[in-house]
Amino acid sequence: MSNKRHTVRAAHQLGPLMRAFRKQAGLSQGQLGERLGISRQAITALEREPEAATFERLMRVWAELGVEVSLQPRSQDTPDTGMEW
């Protein structure tokens, strides 16, 4: 997972990715929460419902996990899923 790019088109896709990056980093939910100054339960909630989190909190988690976020225009070859945030 280290150099692979992940395209995310819906908020619900973030939870499994965050969980995978956390596990790849060798961190439990409690350890990640401790590093961020939040509870294990808060990490559980982030992984279950990332769409309920603020972007700022998501960015803090990703920074702690060494994850970089990159935005780019959708290519014209990519079908529009019709999903709106």
ChimeraX attribute file (.defattr): number of C-alpha atoms within 10 A of each C-alpha:
attribute: neighborCount
match mode: 1-to-1
recipient: residues
	/A:1	9
	/A:2	8
	/A:3	5
	/A:4	6
	/A:5	9
	/A:6	11
	/A:7	10
	/A:8	10
	/A:9	14
	/A:10	12
	/A:11	12
	/A:12	15
	/A:13	16
	/A:14	21
	/A:15	18
	/A:16	13
	/A:17	15
	/A:18	21
	/A:19	19
	/A:20	14
	/A:21	18
	/A:22	21
	/A:23	13
	/A:24	12
	/A:25	13
	/A:26	12
	/A:27	14
	/A:28	14
	/A:29	18
	/A:30	16
	/A:31	16
	/A:32	20
	/A:33	18
	/A:34	13
	/A:35	11
	/A:36	14
	/A:37	9
	/A:38	13
	/A:39	16
	/A:40	16
	/A:41	12
	/A:42	14
	/A:43	23
	/A:44	16
	/A:45	15
	/A:46	21
	/A:47	21
	/A:48	16
	/A:49	15
	/A:50	21
	/A:51	18
	/A:52	11
	/A:53	13
	/A:54	10
	/A:55	11
	/A:56	9
	/A:57	13
	/A:58	16
	/A:59	14
	/A:60	13
	/A:61	20
	/A:62	16
	/A:63	12
	/A:64	14
	/A:65	18
	/A:66	13
	/A:67	15
	/A:68	8
	/A:69	10
	/A:70	7
	/A:71	6
	/A:72	5
	/A:73	5
	/A:74	10
	/A:75	8
	/A:76	7
	/A:77	6
	/A:78	7
	/A:79	8
	/A:80	10
	/A:81	8
	/A:82	6
	/A:83	7
	/A:84	6
	/A:85	7
